[in-house]
Amino acid sequence: MVDKEQVHADSSSNNERPEPRTSRSQRRFKASNMSFIEMVEMVEILKRADYDGKHGPYPNPNVRKTKIMTKVVKSLHRNFGVQRSKDQLKKRWSDLKLKEHD
């Protein structure tokens, strides 16, 4: 009887899996509301860097946009202590552009 209990106890401890480690790129940031000042900062950087590419054709637009968005992420973290993903900021920029036309 004791052997069965020990085997059962051992098998139950093996079922517990350690939490999987996620790489830095796979971490998810909780989406919270952006303050007005954060949005102004983001828009200033994106307009200054010509994020939409209005001032000429660029050889690698996707690489260029990624670099610009990285600058925005770093700036928001440095100035406001807020970490946001590039995808969140791209979505916010897209939403702001759509609202601008209304």
ROLO-170390 format. One record per atom (N, C-alpha, C): residue number from 1; atom name; x, y negated, z negated. Coordinates in Angstrom, 1 decimal. Atoms other than C-alpha are relative to their C-alpha. Last residue first. Layout:
N
<i: NUM | at: CA | X: X | Y: Y | Z: Z>
...
//
This chain:
102
<i: 102 | at: N | X: 1.5 | Y: 0.2 | Z: 0.3>
<i: 102 | at: CA | X: -13.5 | Y: -62.8 | Z: 39.6>
<i: 102 | at: C | X: -0.3 | Y: -1.5 | Z: -0.4>
<i: 101 | at: N | X: 0.8 | Y: 0.3 | Z: -1.2>
<i: 101 | at: CA | X: -10.1 | Y: -62.8 | Z: 41.3>
<i: 101 | at: C | X: -1.4 | Y: -0.2 | Z: -0.3>
<i: 100 | at: N | X: -0.4 | Y: 1.3 | Z: -0.6>
<i: 100 | at: CA | X: -8.1 | Y: -63.1 | Z: 38.1>
<i: 100 | at: C | X: -0.8 | Y: -0.4 | Z: 1.2>
<i: 99 | at: N | X: 0.8 | Y: 1.1 | Z: 0.7>
<i: 99 | at: CA | X: -10.0 | Y: -60.3 | Z: 36.5>
<i: 99 | at: C | X: 0.3 | Y: -1.3 | Z: 0.6>
<i: 98 | at: N | X: 1.4 | Y: -0.1 | Z: -0.5>
<i: 98 | at: CA | X: -8.5 | Y: -57.9 | Z: 39.1>
<i: 98 | at: C | X: -0.9 | Y: -1.0 | Z: -0.7>
<i: 97 | at: N | X: 0.1 | Y: 0.5 | Z: -1.4>
<i: 97 | at: CA | X: -5.0 | Y: -59.2 | Z: 38.4>
<i: 97 | at: C | X: -1.4 | Y: 0.1 | Z: 0.6>
<i: 96 | at: N | X: -0.1 | Y: 1.5 | Z: 0.0>
<i: 96 | at: CA | X: -5.4 | Y: -58.8 | Z: 34.7>
<i: 96 | at: C | X: -0.1 | Y: -0.6 | Z: 1.4>
<i: 95 | at: N | X: 1.2 | Y: 0.5 | Z: 0.5>
<i: 95 | at: CA | X: -6.6 | Y: -55.2 | Z: 35.0>
<i: 95 | at: C | X: 0.0 | Y: -1.5 | Z: 0.1>
<i: 94 | at: N | X: 1.0 | Y: -0.2 | Z: -1.1>
<i: 94 | at: CA | X: -3.6 | Y: -54.3 | Z: 37.2>
<i: 94 | at: C | X: -1.4 | Y: -0.6 | Z: -0.4>
<i: 93 | at: N | X: -0.3 | Y: 1.0 | Z: -1.1>
<i: 93 | at: CA | X: -1.3 | Y: -55.9 | Z: 34.7>
<i: 93 | at: C | X: -1.0 | Y: 0.1 | Z: 1.1>
<i: 92 | at: N | X: 0.4 | Y: 1.4 | Z: 0.5>
<i: 92 | at: CA | X: -2.9 | Y: -54.0 | Z: 31.8>
<i: 92 | at: C | X: 0.2 | Y: -1.0 | Z: 1.1>
<i: 91 | at: N | X: 1.4 | Y: 0.0 | Z: 0.0>
<i: 91 | at: CA | X: -2.6 | Y: -50.7 | Z: 33.7>
<i: 91 | at: C | X: -0.5 | Y: -1.4 | Z: -0.4>
<i: 90 | at: N | X: 0.5 | Y: 0.0 | Z: -1.5>
<i: 90 | at: CA | X: 1.0 | Y: -51.3 | Z: 34.5>
<i: 90 | at: C | X: -1.5 | Y: -0.1 | Z: 0.1>
<i: 89 | at: N | X: -0.3 | Y: 1.3 | Z: -0.5>
<i: 89 | at: CA | X: 1.6 | Y: -52.1 | Z: 30.8>
<i: 89 | at: C | X: -0.4 | Y: -0.2 | Z: 1.4>
<i: 88 | at: N | X: 0.9 | Y: 0.9 | Z: 0.6>
<i: 88 | at: CA | X: 0.0 | Y: -48.9 | Z: 29.6>
<i: 88 | at: C | X: 0.1 | Y: -1.4 | Z: 0.6>
<i: 87 | at: N | X: 1.3 | Y: -0.3 | Z: -0.6>
<i: 87 | at: CA | X: 2.0 | Y: -46.9 | Z: 32.1>
<i: 87 | at: C | X: -1.1 | Y: -0.9 | Z: -0.5>
<i: 86 | at: N | X: 0.0 | Y: 0.7 | Z: -1.3>
<i: 86 | at: CA | X: 5.2 | Y: -48.5 | Z: 31.0>
<i: 86 | at: C | X: -1.4 | Y: 0.1 | Z: 0.7>
<i: 85 | at: N | X: -0.5 | Y: -0.7 | Z: -1.1>
<i: 85 | at: CA | X: 4.5 | Y: -47.4 | Z: 27.5>
<i: 85 | at: C | X: -0.1 | Y: -0.8 | Z: 1.3>
<i: 84 | at: N | X: 1.1 | Y: -0.4 | Z: -0.9>
<i: 84 | at: CA | X: 4.1 | Y: -49.8 | Z: 24.6>
<i: 84 | at: C | X: 0.7 | Y: 0.8 | Z: 1.2>
<i: 83 | at: N | X: -0.4 | Y: -0.9 | Z: -1.1>
<i: 83 | at: CA | X: 6.3 | Y: -50.3 | Z: 21.6>
<i: 83 | at: C | X: -1.2 | Y: 0.4 | Z: 0.8>
<i: 82 | at: N | X: 1.0 | Y: -0.9 | Z: -0.5>
<i: 82 | at: CA | X: 5.5 | Y: -53.4 | Z: 19.5>
<i: 82 | at: C | X: 0.6 | Y: 0.9 | Z: 1.1>
<i: 81 | at: N | X: -0.1 | Y: -1.2 | Z: 0.7>
<i: 81 | at: CA | X: 8.1 | Y: -55.2 | Z: 17.4>
<i: 81 | at: C | X: -1.0 | Y: 1.1 | Z: 0.4>
<i: 80 | at: N | X: 1.3 | Y: -0.2 | Z: 0.8>
<i: 80 | at: CA | X: 6.9 | Y: -58.5 | Z: 18.8>
<i: 80 | at: C | X: 0.1 | Y: 1.3 | Z: -0.8>
<i: 79 | at: N | X: 0.7 | Y: 1.2 | Z: 0.5>
<i: 79 | at: CA | X: 10.0 | Y: -60.1 | Z: 20.3>
<i: 79 | at: C | X: -1.1 | Y: 0.2 | Z: -0.9>
<i: 78 | at: N | X: -1.0 | Y: 0.9 | Z: 0.7>
<i: 78 | at: CA | X: 12.4 | Y: -57.1 | Z: 20.7>
<i: 78 | at: C | X: -0.8 | Y: -1.2 | Z: -0.6>
<i: 77 | at: N | X: -0.4 | Y: -0.7 | Z: 1.2>
<i: 77 | at: CA | X: 9.6 | Y: -54.5 | Z: 21.5>
<i: 77 | at: C | X: 1.0 | Y: -1.0 | Z: -0.8>
<i: 76 | at: N | X: 1.1 | Y: 0.0 | Z: 1.0>
<i: 76 | at: CA | X: 7.9 | Y: -56.9 | Z: 23.9>
<i: 76 | at: C | X: 0.4 | Y: 0.7 | Z: -1.3>
<i: 75 | at: N | X: 0.3 | Y: 1.4 | Z: 0.5>
<i: 75 | at: CA | X: 11.2 | Y: -57.7 | Z: 25.6>
<i: 75 | at: C | X: -1.2 | Y: 0.0 | Z: -1.0>
<i: 74 | at: N | X: -1.0 | Y: 0.4 | Z: 0.9>
<i: 74 | at: CA | X: 12.2 | Y: -54.1 | Z: 25.9>
<i: 74 | at: C | X: -0.3 | Y: -1.3 | Z: -0.6>
<i: 73 | at: N | X: 0.1 | Y: -0.8 | Z: 1.2>
<i: 73 | at: CA | X: 8.9 | Y: -53.0 | Z: 27.4>
<i: 73 | at: C | X: 1.0 | Y: -0.4 | Z: -1.0>
<i: 72 | at: N | X: 1.2 | Y: 0.5 | Z: 0.8>
<i: 72 | at: CA | X: 9.0 | Y: -56.0 | Z: 29.8>
<i: 72 | at: C | X: -0.2 | Y: 0.8 | Z: -1.2>
<i: 71 | at: N | X: -0.4 | Y: 1.3 | Z: 0.6>
<i: 71 | at: CA | X: 12.6 | Y: -55.2 | Z: 30.9>
<i: 71 | at: C | X: -1.2 | Y: -0.5 | Z: -0.8>
<i: 70 | at: N | X: -0.9 | Y: -0.3 | Z: 1.2>
<i: 70 | at: CA | X: 11.6 | Y: -51.6 | Z: 31.5>
<i: 70 | at: C | X: 0.4 | Y: -1.2 | Z: -0.7>
<i: 69 | at: N | X: 0.9 | Y: -0.5 | Z: 1.1>
<i: 69 | at: CA | X: 8.7 | Y: -52.8 | Z: 33.7>
<i: 69 | at: C | X: 0.8 | Y: 0.4 | Z: -1.2>
<i: 68 | at: N | X: 0.6 | Y: 1.2 | Z: 0.6>
<i: 68 | at: CA | X: 11.2 | Y: -54.8 | Z: 35.8>
<i: 68 | at: C | X: -0.9 | Y: 0.4 | Z: -1.2>
<i: 67 | at: N | X: -1.0 | Y: 0.8 | Z: 0.7>
<i: 67 | at: CA | X: 13.4 | Y: -51.7 | Z: 36.3>
<i: 67 | at: C | X: -0.7 | Y: -1.2 | Z: -0.7>
<i: 66 | at: N | X: -0.3 | Y: -0.7 | Z: 1.3>
<i: 66 | at: CA | X: 10.3 | Y: -49.6 | Z: 37.2>
<i: 66 | at: C | X: 1.0 | Y: -0.7 | Z: -0.8>
<i: 65 | at: N | X: 1.1 | Y: 0.2 | Z: 1.0>
<i: 65 | at: CA | X: 9.2 | Y: -52.2 | Z: 39.7>
<i: 65 | at: C | X: 0.2 | Y: 0.7 | Z: -1.3>
<i: 64 | at: N | X: -0.1 | Y: 1.3 | Z: 0.5>
<i: 64 | at: CA | X: 12.6 | Y: -52.2 | Z: 41.4>
<i: 64 | at: C | X: -1.1 | Y: -0.3 | Z: -1.0>
<i: 63 | at: N | X: -1.1 | Y: 0.1 | Z: 0.9>
<i: 63 | at: CA | X: 12.7 | Y: -48.5 | Z: 41.7>
<i: 63 | at: C | X: 0.0 | Y: -1.3 | Z: -0.7>
<i: 62 | at: N | X: 0.4 | Y: -0.7 | Z: 1.2>
<i: 62 | at: CA | X: 9.2 | Y: -48.5 | Z: 43.2>
<i: 62 | at: C | X: 1.1 | Y: 0.0 | Z: -1.0>
<i: 61 | at: N | X: 0.9 | Y: 0.7 | Z: 0.9>
<i: 61 | at: CA | X: 10.1 | Y: -51.3 | Z: 45.6>
<i: 61 | at: C | X: -0.4 | Y: 0.8 | Z: -1.2>
<i: 60 | at: N | X: 0.6 | Y: -1.0 | Z: 0.9>
<i: 60 | at: CA | X: 13.2 | Y: -49.8 | Z: 47.0>
<i: 60 | at: C | X: -1.0 | Y: -0.6 | Z: -0.9>
<i: 59 | at: N | X: -0.3 | Y: -1.4 | Z: -0.5>
<i: 59 | at: CA | X: 14.4 | Y: -51.9 | Z: 50.0>
<i: 59 | at: C | X: -0.6 | Y: 1.1 | Z: -0.8>
<i: 58 | at: N | X: -1.1 | Y: -0.5 | Z: 0.8>
<i: 58 | at: CA | X: 12.5 | Y: -55.1 | Z: 49.1>
<i: 58 | at: C | X: 0.3 | Y: 1.5 | Z: 0.4>
<i: 57 | at: N | X: -0.1 | Y: -1.4 | Z: 0.1>
<i: 57 | at: CA | X: 10.3 | Y: -57.0 | Z: 51.5>
<i: 57 | at: C | X: 1.2 | Y: 0.4 | Z: -0.8>
<i: 56 | at: N | X: -0.9 | Y: -0.7 | Z: -1.0>
<i: 56 | at: CA | X: 9.8 | Y: -60.6 | Z: 50.7>
<i: 56 | at: C | X: 0.0 | Y: 1.5 | Z: -0.2>
<i: 55 | at: N | X: -1.0 | Y: 0.9 | Z: -0.6>
<i: 55 | at: CA | X: 8.4 | Y: -63.1 | Z: 48.2>
<i: 55 | at: C | X: 1.0 | Y: 0.8 | Z: 0.9>
<i: 54 | at: N | X: 0.6 | Y: 0.9 | Z: -0.9>
<i: 54 | at: CA | X: 5.1 | Y: -61.3 | Z: 47.4>
<i: 54 | at: C | X: 1.1 | Y: -0.8 | Z: 0.8>
<i: 53 | at: N | X: -0.8 | Y: 0.0 | Z: -1.3>
<i: 53 | at: CA | X: 6.8 | Y: -58.3 | Z: 45.9>
<i: 53 | at: C | X: -0.6 | Y: -0.9 | Z: 1.0>
<i: 52 | at: N | X: 0.9 | Y: -0.5 | Z: -1.1>
<i: 52 | at: CA | X: 4.1 | Y: -57.6 | Z: 43.2>
<i: 52 | at: C | X: 0.7 | Y: -0.1 | Z: 1.3>
<i: 51 | at: N | X: 0.4 | Y: -1.4 | Z: 0.1>
<i: 51 | at: CA | X: 6.7 | Y: -57.8 | Z: 40.4>
<i: 51 | at: C | X: -0.8 | Y: 0.5 | Z: 1.1>
<i: 50 | at: N | X: 0.8 | Y: -0.3 | Z: -1.2>
<i: 50 | at: CA | X: 8.1 | Y: -61.1 | Z: 41.5>
<i: 50 | at: C | X: -0.3 | Y: 1.5 | Z: 0.0>
<i: 49 | at: N | X: -0.7 | Y: -1.0 | Z: -0.7>
<i: 49 | at: CA | X: 10.6 | Y: -61.2 | Z: 38.6>
<i: 49 | at: C | X: -0.6 | Y: 0.4 | Z: 1.3>
<i: 48 | at: N | X: -1.4 | Y: 0.5 | Z: -0.2>
<i: 48 | at: CA | X: 9.3 | Y: -64.5 | Z: 37.3>
<i: 48 | at: C | X: 0.8 | Y: 1.0 | Z: 0.9>
<i: 47 | at: N | X: 0.1 | Y: 1.0 | Z: -1.1>
<i: 47 | at: CA | X: 5.7 | Y: -63.3 | Z: 37.8>
<i: 47 | at: C | X: 1.4 | Y: -0.5 | Z: 0.3>
<i: 46 | at: N | X: 0.4 | Y: -0.6 | Z: -1.2>
<i: 46 | at: CA | X: 6.3 | Y: -60.1 | Z: 35.8>
<i: 46 | at: C | X: 0.0 | Y: -1.0 | Z: 1.2>
<i: 45 | at: N | X: -1.1 | Y: -0.8 | Z: -0.5>
<i: 45 | at: CA | X: 8.3 | Y: -61.8 | Z: 33.1>
<i: 45 | at: C | X: -0.4 | Y: 0.6 | Z: 1.3>
<i: 44 | at: N | X: -1.1 | Y: 0.8 | Z: -0.4>
<i: 44 | at: CA | X: 5.7 | Y: -64.5 | Z: 32.6>
<i: 44 | at: C | X: 1.1 | Y: 0.8 | Z: 0.6>
<i: 43 | at: N | X: 0.3 | Y: 0.7 | Z: -1.3>
<i: 43 | at: CA | X: 2.8 | Y: -62.1 | Z: 32.7>
<i: 43 | at: C | X: 1.2 | Y: -0.9 | Z: 0.5>
<i: 42 | at: N | X: -0.1 | Y: -1.0 | Z: -1.1>
<i: 42 | at: CA | X: 4.4 | Y: -59.9 | Z: 30.0>
<i: 42 | at: C | X: -0.3 | Y: -0.7 | Z: 1.3>
<i: 41 | at: N | X: -1.4 | Y: -0.4 | Z: -0.2>
<i: 41 | at: CA | X: 5.0 | Y: -62.9 | Z: 27.7>
<i: 41 | at: C | X: 0.2 | Y: 1.0 | Z: 1.2>
<i: 40 | at: N | X: -0.6 | Y: 1.1 | Z: -0.6>
<i: 40 | at: CA | X: 1.5 | Y: -64.2 | Z: 28.2>
<i: 40 | at: C | X: 1.5 | Y: 0.3 | Z: 0.3>
<i: 39 | at: N | X: 0.4 | Y: 0.0 | Z: -1.4>
<i: 39 | at: CA | X: 0.1 | Y: -60.8 | Z: 27.4>
<i: 39 | at: C | X: 0.7 | Y: -1.1 | Z: 0.8>
<i: 38 | at: N | X: -0.7 | Y: -1.1 | Z: -0.6>
<i: 38 | at: CA | X: 2.1 | Y: -60.5 | Z: 24.2>
<i: 38 | at: C | X: -0.3 | Y: 0.0 | Z: 1.5>
<i: 37 | at: N | X: -1.4 | Y: 0.4 | Z: -0.2>
<i: 37 | at: CA | X: 0.9 | Y: -64.0 | Z: 23.2>
<i: 37 | at: C | X: 0.8 | Y: 1.1 | Z: 0.7>
<i: 36 | at: N | X: -0.1 | Y: 0.9 | Z: -1.1>
<i: 36 | at: CA | X: -2.7 | Y: -63.0 | Z: 23.8>
<i: 36 | at: C | X: 1.4 | Y: -0.4 | Z: 0.3>
<i: 35 | at: N | X: 0.3 | Y: 1.4 | Z: 0.4>
<i: 35 | at: CA | X: -2.4 | Y: -60.0 | Z: 21.5>
<i: 35 | at: C | X: 0.2 | Y: -0.9 | Z: 1.2>
<i: 34 | at: N | X: -1.2 | Y: 0.9 | Z: -0.2>
<i: 34 | at: CA | X: -2.5 | Y: -56.6 | Z: 23.1>
<i: 34 | at: C | X: -0.4 | Y: -1.4 | Z: -0.5>
<i: 33 | at: N | X: 0.3 | Y: 1.2 | Z: -0.7>
<i: 33 | at: CA | X: -5.1 | Y: -54.2 | Z: 21.7>
<i: 33 | at: C | X: 1.3 | Y: -0.9 | Z: 0.1>
<i: 32 | at: N | X: 0.7 | Y: 0.9 | Z: 0.9>
<i: 32 | at: CA | X: -3.8 | Y: -50.8 | Z: 20.7>
<i: 32 | at: C | X: -0.2 | Y: -1.3 | Z: 0.8>
<i: 31 | at: N | X: 0.4 | Y: 1.2 | Z: -0.7>
<i: 31 | at: CA | X: -2.9 | Y: -47.8 | Z: 22.8>
<i: 31 | at: C | X: -0.8 | Y: -0.9 | Z: -1.0>
<i: 30 | at: N | X: 1.4 | Y: 0.3 | Z: 0.3>
<i: 30 | at: CA | X: -1.1 | Y: -45.3 | Z: 20.6>
<i: 30 | at: C | X: -0.4 | Y: -1.3 | Z: 0.7>
<i: 29 | at: N | X: 0.2 | Y: 1.1 | Z: 0.9>
<i: 29 | at: CA | X: 2.2 | Y: -44.5 | Z: 22.2>
<i: 29 | at: C | X: -1.5 | Y: -0.3 | Z: -0.1>
<i: 28 | at: N | X: 1.1 | Y: 0.9 | Z: -0.3>
<i: 28 | at: CA | X: 2.7 | Y: -41.1 | Z: 23.7>
<i: 28 | at: C | X: -0.1 | Y: -1.1 | Z: -1.0>
<i: 27 | at: N | X: 0.7 | Y: 0.6 | Z: 1.2>
<i: 27 | at: CA | X: 6.0 | Y: -39.4 | Z: 23.7>
<i: 27 | at: C | X: -1.1 | Y: -0.9 | Z: 0.4>
<i: 26 | at: N | X: 1.3 | Y: -0.6 | Z: 0.1>
<i: 26 | at: CA | X: 6.8 | Y: -37.5 | Z: 27.0>
<i: 26 | at: C | X: -0.8 | Y: -0.6 | Z: -1.3>
<i: 25 | at: N | X: 0.9 | Y: 0.5 | Z: -1.1>
<i: 25 | at: CA | X: 9.6 | Y: -39.8 | Z: 28.0>
<i: 25 | at: C | X: -1.4 | Y: 0.6 | Z: -0.1>
<i: 24 | at: N | X: 0.4 | Y: 1.4 | Z: 0.1>
<i: 24 | at: CA | X: 11.3 | Y: -39.4 | Z: 24.7>
<i: 24 | at: C | X: -0.9 | Y: -0.5 | Z: 1.0>
<i: 23 | at: N | X: -1.1 | Y: 0.9 | Z: -0.4>
<i: 23 | at: CA | X: 11.3 | Y: -35.7 | Z: 24.9>
<i: 23 | at: C | X: -0.5 | Y: -1.4 | Z: -0.1>
<i: 22 | at: N | X: 0.3 | Y: 0.7 | Z: -1.2>
<i: 22 | at: CA | X: 8.8 | Y: -33.7 | Z: 22.9>
<i: 22 | at: C | X: 1.2 | Y: -0.9 | Z: 0.4>
<i: 21 | at: N | X: -0.6 | Y: 1.2 | Z: -0.1>
<i: 21 | at: CA | X: 9.7 | Y: -31.1 | Z: 20.4>
<i: 21 | at: C | X: -0.3 | Y: -0.7 | Z: 1.3>
<i: 20 | at: N | X: -0.9 | Y: 0.1 | Z: -1.2>
<i: 20 | at: CA | X: 7.2 | Y: -28.4 | Z: 19.9>
<i: 20 | at: C | X: 0.6 | Y: -1.4 | Z: 0.0>
<i: 19 | at: N | X: 0.5 | Y: 0.9 | Z: -0.9>
<i: 19 | at: CA | X: 5.9 | Y: -28.1 | Z: 16.3>
<i: 19 | at: C | X: 0.9 | Y: -0.2 | Z: 1.2>
<i: 18 | at: N | X: -0.5 | Y: 1.4 | Z: 0.3>
<i: 18 | at: CA | X: 7.2 | Y: -25.0 | Z: 14.7>
<i: 18 | at: C | X: -0.6 | Y: -0.9 | Z: 1.0>
<i: 17 | at: N | X: -0.9 | Y: 0.5 | Z: -0.9>
<i: 17 | at: CA | X: 4.9 | Y: -22.0 | Z: 15.2>
<i: 17 | at: C | X: 0.5 | Y: -1.4 | Z: -0.4>
<i: 16 | at: N | X: -0.2 | Y: 1.4 | Z: 0.1>
<i: 16 | at: CA | X: 3.2 | Y: -20.2 | Z: 12.5>
<i: 16 | at: C | X: 1.1 | Y: -0.5 | Z: 0.9>
<i: 15 | at: N | X: 1.0 | Y: 0.6 | Z: -0.8>
<i: 15 | at: CA | X: 2.3 | Y: -16.7 | Z: 13.7>
<i: 15 | at: C | X: 0.1 | Y: -1.5 | Z: 0.0>
<i: 14 | at: N | X: -0.6 | Y: 0.1 | Z: -1.4>
<i: 14 | at: CA | X: 5.6 | Y: -15.3 | Z: 12.3>
<i: 14 | at: C | X: -1.0 | Y: -0.8 | Z: 0.9>
<i: 13 | at: N | X: -1.0 | Y: 1.1 | Z: 0.0>
<i: 13 | at: CA | X: 4.4 | Y: -16.1 | Z: 8.7>
<i: 13 | at: C | X: 0.6 | Y: -0.2 | Z: 1.4>
<i: 12 | at: N | X: 0.7 | Y: 1.2 | Z: 0.1>
<i: 12 | at: CA | X: 1.3 | Y: -14.0 | Z: 9.3>
<i: 12 | at: C | X: 1.0 | Y: -1.2 | Z: 0.0>
<i: 11 | at: N | X: 0.6 | Y: 0.3 | Z: -1.3>
<i: 11 | at: CA | X: 3.3 | Y: -11.1 | Z: 10.5>
<i: 11 | at: C | X: -0.7 | Y: -1.3 | Z: 0.0>
<i: 10 | at: N | X: -1.0 | Y: 0.4 | Z: -0.9>
<i: 10 | at: CA | X: 5.5 | Y: -11.1 | Z: 7.4>
<i: 10 | at: C | X: -0.6 | Y: -0.4 | Z: 1.4>
<i: 9 | at: N | X: -0.5 | Y: 1.3 | Z: 0.4>
<i: 9 | at: CA | X: 2.6 | Y: -11.2 | Z: 5.0>
<i: 9 | at: C | X: 1.0 | Y: -0.5 | Z: 1.0>
<i: 8 | at: N | X: 1.0 | Y: 1.0 | Z: -0.3>
<i: 8 | at: CA | X: 0.9 | Y: -8.3 | Z: 6.8>
<i: 8 | at: C | X: 0.5 | Y: -1.4 | Z: -0.3>
<i: 7 | at: N | X: 0.0 | Y: 0.2 | Z: -1.5>
<i: 7 | at: CA | X: 4.1 | Y: -6.3 | Z: 6.8>
<i: 7 | at: C | X: -1.0 | Y: -1.0 | Z: 0.4>
<i: 6 | at: N | X: -1.2 | Y: 0.8 | Z: -0.4>
<i: 6 | at: CA | X: 4.5 | Y: -7.0 | Z: 3.1>
<i: 6 | at: C | X: 0.0 | Y: -0.2 | Z: 1.5>
<i: 5 | at: N | X: 0.1 | Y: 1.4 | Z: 0.4>
<i: 5 | at: CA | X: 0.9 | Y: -6.0 | Z: 2.4>
<i: 5 | at: C | X: 1.2 | Y: -0.8 | Z: 0.4>
<i: 4 | at: N | X: 1.0 | Y: 0.6 | Z: -0.9>
<i: 4 | at: CA | X: 1.2 | Y: -2.8 | Z: 4.4>
<i: 4 | at: C | X: -0.2 | Y: -1.5 | Z: -0.4>
<i: 3 | at: N | X: -0.6 | Y: 0.1 | Z: -1.3>
<i: 3 | at: CA | X: 4.4 | Y: -1.8 | Z: 2.5>
<i: 3 | at: C | X: -1.0 | Y: -0.7 | Z: 1.0>
<i: 2 | at: N | X: -0.9 | Y: 1.2 | Z: 0.1>
<i: 2 | at: CA | X: 2.8 | Y: -2.4 | Z: -0.9>
<i: 2 | at: C | X: 0.6 | Y: -0.3 | Z: 1.4>
<i: 1 | at: N | X: 0.8 | Y: 1.2 | Z: 0.0>
<i: 1 | at: CA | X: 0.0 | Y: 0.0 | Z: 0.0>
<i: 1 | at: C | X: 0.9 | Y: -1.3 | Z: 0.0>
//
